[in-house]
């Protein structure tokens, strides 16, 4: 059994270094994208406090389709360019949203979510998925979180 969780007092940069190492260890050599996304969704859930959702949306036929995740049931399909996830996918840019209720066009899959971080996963210059993290805490995510998840997304780009 794997237990990768860092100690609760681990500084954020070290937490993300350990997260990247664990994500690499879990996905190295595994060719199945769904298995890799499932393990990473669970790893994010375990590593990062104050989340109510962690997971993936995959780009399929010009829209985002729900992938493996941890949390409550979620929206299944999101049009590109709509909501935080759709904007991240269409623009290919990380979306760090301190207050989702102030985000124009926010799609509320879970009413308790107050902040969100969405990071595109790109391969060969094309977004193939997004990593989506939701929190009930306002302003839960910051630039260090974004950089940490961007590193995970870059590593996963050839594994999902």
N, C-alpha and C positions, 0 to 999 in steps of 0.2 A: 504494500500500500504506500502511495506517495503522500507525503505531507510537506509541502513546499512553503507553507505560511511563514512569513517573517515574524519576528517578535513585535509586539504592539508598539514599542518605543523606537523602532527602526526609523531612521531619517528617510524622508521621501526619496531622495536620489538613490539610496541604497535599496530601498524597497523596489524601485523600478529596475535596478540592476539585477536583483534577485528574480524579479518577475520575468525579465527577458531571458535569463539563464534557464529558468524553469520551463518557459514556453518553448525555448529551443530544445531542451531535453525531451519534452513531451512529444514534439512534432518531428524531430530529426528522423529521417528514414521512413516516416509513415506517409504513404502516397494518398491516403484517403482524405479528401478535403473535409468531408462532414465530420469524420472522427477528430480531425485536428481542430476544427472550429468548436466542436463540443467540448473538448478538453480545455481549450483556451477560454471559452465562456465560463466554465467552472473555475478555472484558475483565477480569472479576474474577480469572480465572485468571492473566492476565498481570500485573495490578497488585499483587496481594496475595501476599506470600511465605508459604511454609509451609502451603500448602493441598494436600489430596489430593482435594478435590471442590468444585466450585462449580456451582450451577445452580438450576433451578426445579422446583417441584412446583406443578401447577395444580389448582384446585378444579373437579372434574367430577362431577356427579351425587352430591354429598354425600361425596366422598372426594378424597384427593390422588392425582393421576396424574403420573407422571414427565414432565418437560418437558425442554427443551434443557439440556445440562450438559457439563462438562469433568471427566474423571476416569474411574475404573473403573466398570464396569456397576453399576447401582443397583437398589434395590427399585422396582418399577413402581407399585404401589398401596399407599397408606398410609391407614388409616381415620382420619377426623377424631377428635381426642382421644387418639390413640396415638402414642407416640414423640415426639421433640423437634419434628419438623415438624407432626405432627398436633395437638399441644398449641398450637403457635404459631398454626396456622390456626383451631382451634376457639375459642381465647381472644382471638385478634386482637392478641396481644402478642408482642413480641420475646422469644426464648429465647436466653440467653447461658449456655452450659453449659461450665464449666471442665473437668469430668471426666464424659464421657458414660457411663462405667461405673458411676457413682454415681447416674445419672438413672433414676428408676423407670420401667420400661417402655421403655427405650431400644431402638430397632430398629437392629441392627448390620448395615448394608449392606456396610461395609468394616471388617474387623477391625483395621486400623491406625489408624482414627480414634480420637482421644482427647479432642478438644474440638470444639464445634459452635456456630455462630451461625445462627439461623433468624429471618428478618424477614418478617412478613406484608406482602403487597401488597394494599391495600384500595381499592375504588372504590365510591363512594356508600354507605359504611358497611359494605360486605360484603367479606370476604377473597376475592380471586379467585386468589391464588397465594401461594407463599412463596419467598423467596430462601434457599437453604441453602448454608452454607459449612462444610466439615469440614477438620480439621487433625490430623495425627499428633502435633502438639505439645500437651502438656497446657497448659491455660489460655492458649491462643494468642490468644483474642479478649478485648477489654475494652470499656469503655463508649464509647471513641472509635470503635472498630470498629462497634459497634452503631449509634451516631449516624450514622456515615458511610453504612452500608448502609440505614438507615432513610431517609436523604435520597434515595438512589438509588431505593428502593421507592416513595417518594412521587412522584418524577418519572415513574416508569414506570407508575403506576397508570392512566393514560389511554392508554398505548402498548402494553399487552399484553392 
